[in-house]
Amino acid sequence: MSDTDAAAAALSKAIAALEAQRAVLGDAITDAALAPLRAQLSAQHVAAPRRRQVSVLFLDIVGSTSLSRTLDPEEIHDIMDRARTEARKIEDHVLTLGFRGKRAA
């Protein structure tokens, strides 16, 4: 259990304990005591960080800058287009393995 989950559980337990004492303490005192606890619990649920695992495929065409100085723009375009096509094949393969995600444009 994470620290956030433990804190939320403790707050929930405190709220339940106060609610159980409502008949003894009265509505005004119970409501006054519960308000900050409920606000704190609500803030924890909103602010709780959420981690996600991501995979990033980065494609670096080594020497592309120097190539662009010596080749025609059409030739550079063809090289980059082929590299993107190969990267898409890798991406397609990864997605067929069952990984879910969004494909970059």
C-alpha positions in Angstrom: 0.0 0.0 0.0 1.4 3.4 -1.0 1.7 6.3 1.4 -1.2 8.0 -0.4 -3.4 5.0 -0.1 -2.5 4.6 3.6 -3.3 8.2 4.3 -6.6 7.9 2.5 -7.4 4.8 4.5 -6.6 6.6 7.7 -8.8 9.5 6.8 -11.7 7.2 5.8 -11.3 5.4 9.1 -11.4 8.7 11.1 -14.5 9.9 9.2 -16.2 6.6 9.9 -15.3 6.9 13.6 -16.7 10.4 13.8 -19.9 9.4 12.0 -20.3 6.6 14.5 -20.2 9.3 17.3 -22.8 11.6 15.7 -25.5 10.6 18.2 -23.2 11.5 21.1 -21.5 14.6 19.6 -24.5 16.0 17.7 -24.7 17.1 14.1 -23.1 20.5 14.5 -19.9 19.2 16.1 -19.7 16.2 13.9 -20.2 18.2 10.7 -17.6 20.8 11.8 -15.1 18.0 12.5 -15.8 16.1 9.3 -15.6 19.0 6.9 -11.8 19.4 6.9 -11.3 15.6 6.9 -13.5 15.2 3.9 -11.8 18.1 2.1 -8.4 16.5 2.8 -9.6 13.1 1.6 -11.0 14.7 -1.6 -7.8 16.6 -2.2 -5.8 13.4 -2.0 -7.9 11.6 -4.5 -7.5 14.5 -7.0 -3.8 15.1 -6.4 -2.7 11.5 -6.3 0.1 11.0 -8.8 -0.4 8.3 -11.5 2.5 6.6 -13.1 2.2 5.1 -16.6 4.7 3.1 -18.4 5.6 4.4 -21.8 7.7 3.3 -24.7 9.3 5.7 -27.1 10.8 4.8 -30.4 13.4 7.4 -31.5 14.8 7.3 -35.0 18.2 9.0 -35.6 19.5 9.0 -39.1 23.3 9.2 -38.5 25.0 11.6 -40.9 21.7 13.0 -42.3 22.8 16.6 -41.8 26.0 16.1 -43.8 24.1 14.1 -46.4 21.6 16.9 -46.8 24.5 19.2 -47.9 25.6 16.8 -50.6 22.4 15.3 -51.9 19.4 16.7 -53.7 16.3 17.4 -51.6 14.4 14.7 -53.4 17.1 12.1 -52.5 17.1 13.2 -48.8 13.3 12.9 -48.8 13.5 9.4 -50.2 16.0 8.3 -47.5 13.9 9.8 -44.7 10.7 8.3 -46.1 12.3 4.8 -46.2 13.5 5.3 -42.6 10.0 6.2 -41.5 8.6 3.2 -43.3 11.0 0.9 -41.5 10.2 2.6 -38.2 6.5 2.0 -38.9 7.2 -1.7 -39.4 8.8 -1.9 -36.0 5.9 0.0 -34.4 3.4 -2.3 -36.1 5.3 -5.3 -34.8 5.3 -3.9 -31.2 1.6 -3.2 -31.4 0.8 -6.7 -32.6 2.6 -8.0 -29.5 -0.3 -6.6 -27.5 1.1 -3.3 -26.4 -1.6 -0.6 -26.4 -0.9 3.0 -27.1 -1.2 5.8 -29.5 0.7 6.0 -32.7 2.5 9.2 -33.4 1.5 11.1 -36.5 
